[in-house]
Amino acid sequence: MANLYLHDIPEGVFAELQTLARRSEMSVEDYTMGIICDEVAKSWHGGEGNITIKQLQANLEAILRVAEQEPVFVLSESGKRYVILSTDEFARLN
């Protein structure tokens, strides 16, 4: 996994990250990594409407968090499409 270092984060922003991380019972680093991964997963999903199997494998947890908000369409290497739904959305459809 690559390392990312952020410099010059405004004090107020960092303080809020600390508060949010504590509420989530996470370190600031893990909480911030989750935010970044979620945004990347949303961009993958938002582009063509499909994510690839490689993208799914690279960041499963973030993709599942996106699926809590909306269906996620996955495109396999063979061209088959699949949908990841939250259990609430699945129950609503049935």
Secondary structure, DSSP 8 states (H G I E B T S, - for coil): ----------HHHHHHHHHHHHHTT--HHHHHHHHHHHHHHHHHHHHHSEEEHHHHHHTHHHHHHHHHHS-EEEE-TTS-EEEE--HHHHHHH-
